[in-house]
Amino acid sequence: MVFKRRDKLPLIKWVQQSVWPRGGWSRAVRYMKLRLNRLPGTPDSIARGVFAGVFTAFSPFFGLHFVVAALVAKVVRGNVLAALLATFAGNPLTYVPIAIISLQTGHAILGSEFDSHNQRSVVGKFYDAGHDLIYNITALFSSGTPNWESVLRFGQEVFYPYLVGGLIPGVLAGLVAYFVSLPMITAYQKRRRGRLKSKFEELRRKAGALASKNKSR
């Protein structure tokens, strides 16, 4: 499996490493770069997958980024594994600026405005919507009365503007990632083919030398 660990991390460790990976973010970035370079496929298909993953990081479908990235990769004919790896662009260090850019862009496009001074904060609206959603699900199996007010408010004031506003910066960031990764992956694959060819030629030379030695005996 590409992403599966042999030993499962405890929840606290998993949260800790999500915020600060073991070895730091620079090591994590180098690791992801190495994995991308070693993926099977053409440089263009891998770079298209990178575009799909980075684009997905600007979507509000938290918890479903792998699914969305795979679907987008299929649409743009990109490498699905590259798309899944590239969703790494959305992480605890980038989610805040991505959310701010997407929300501000979305409200500007829609002609709406989100006033955090007079309204519940974005984080608060996430909490309210999640609380109401859980309550409404449990209400289906109890005598409780469902209340969708916070969920609808979240969809109108946060999710929809985020969805619309994430399209433009997502495409731009994805294109930058595509054009940066394409020559990098191309160069890596050429070097790798060169090394494999050199090793193959060396094996042939050794085999020929051994055959000549056996003949002379």
N, C-alpha and C positions, 0 to 999 in steps of 0.2 A: 504493500500500500504506500501511496506517496506521502500522505499526511499523518498516518496513524502512528502513535507511539507504542512501544512495547510495554512501558510502565506508565500507568495512568497517574497524572499529577493530582494531588489533593486540591480542593477548590481554592483554598487560600493561596497556594503556590501558583495555580493557574491564573488567578487574578493578578498576583504580583508580577508574573512574567509577561502578562498582557500589557501592563503599564511600563515595565522595565525588563526587557528580555535578559536572560542570563548571558553575560558577556557584553551587554550594552547594545544600543541601537545600531552603532556603526558595524559591529560584528554581524548583527541580524541582517543589515542591508547587504553586506558582502556575501552572506550565505544565500540570500534570495537571488542576488545577481548571478552567483555560481549555478544555482539550480535552474535559472532561466536559460543560461548559456548552454547547459547540458541537456535541455529538453530535445526530444526528437522532433523533426519537422523542419520546414524551410524557414529561413530568417524572417520572411515576410509574414508567414502564418503565425509565428511566435510573437512578432511585433504587433500584429493585429490582436492577438490575445492579450498582450500587455495593454493595448488601447482599451479593450473591453473591461479589464479589471480596474484600471484607473478611473474610467468613466463611471463604473458602478460605485466606486467609493463616494461619489457625489450624489448618490440616490438615498432617499430616506428609508429604504427597505432594510433596516437594521435586523440582523439575524438571518436575512435571506440573501446576503451579498453573493455567496457562492452560487446560489441558484440563478440570480439575475446575471452575474458575470458569465456563467456558462451559456445562458440563452443569448446574451449579446454577442458572445464569441461565435456562436452558431450563425447568427445573422450576418456578421461581418466576415465570416469564414476564417476565423482565427483559431489558434491553438487553445483548447479548453483548459488544459493544465496551466498554460501561461496566464490565462485569464484569472484562474483561481489564485495563483501565486501573486499576481499583480493587485489583487484586492488588499494586499498588505499596505497599499498607499493610504488606505483608511485605517488608522490606528489611534490609540489614545492621544498621541501628540498632534495629529492632524484633524481629528474630528471637530474640534472647536472652531478653528478657522474655516474649515469646509462648511460647517453649519452656518456660520455667520455670513460667508460669501453667498451661499445658496439661498438663504432666507432673504437677505437684502436684495439680491437679484430678482428673486421671485416676487417680492412685494413691489419692486419697481416695475416689473413687467405687467403685473396684474393691477397696478395703480392703487394698491392697498398700503396699509401702514401698520407696523406692529410697535406699539408704545409700551416698552417694558416698564416704564415708570408708573403708568396708570393701569396696566394689565398684569395678569399673572405671568411670570417669567416663562421662557421656553422650557426650561427644565421642569418647572412647576406644571406646565401643561402636559409634558410627557408623563409626569407622575400621576396627575389627575386622570388622564386617559387610561393609563395602565390600571389604576385602582378601579375605575368604573368598569373596565373590560372584565377584570377578574370577578368583580362583584356581580356583574350581569350574567356571567357564565354560571356562577354558583346559584344565582337566583332562579335559573332554569330548573334546578333540582330542589328548590326550597320554596318557601312562601314569600320570598322577597320580591320587590317590584323593580324591574330593570330601569335604569336611568342612563340614557345615552347622551346627556347634555355635554359632558366634558369630552367625550369621544368625538362628537360632532364639532365642537369648538376647536379641538386639536386638529381635526382634519381640515377645517376651513382656515384656521389661522397659522398652522405650522406645517402640516404634512403636504397640503396642496401647493403652497408657495415654495416649500423646500423642493418638491418634485419638479415644479416648473423652473425654478431658479437654478437647480442643479444641472440642467441640460446644457446650457451654454458653457459655464466653467468646466463641466465634466468633459465635454467634447474638446475644449481647448487643452485641458490638462492631458487628456488621452492622446491627442495629436502630438503634443510635445513628447510624451512618453514613447509614442510610436517612432518618431523621427530620431530620438536619442538612442533607443534600444536597437533599431534596425541595423545601423552600421556596426554597433558593438557586437551583436550576435553574429553578423556576417563575418566580421574579422575573426571572432573566436572559432567559428566553424571552419574557416579556411586554415587557421593555424592547426586546429585539431586534425583536419584531413592531411595536412602536410606532415604532422608528427606520425600519424598512422601509416602514411605512405613510406616515410623514412624507416619506420620499424619493419614494415613488410619487406622493403628492399634489403634491409640488413639481414632478415631471416632468410631471404632467398640467397643472399651472398654466402651466408654461413652454410646453408644446405648444399649449395654448389661446391663450396670448398671441401665439405665433408664427403660428397660424392666423388670428387676428383681424387681425394686422398684414398678412398676405398678402392678405386679403380687401379691406382698405382701399386697397390699391394699384390 
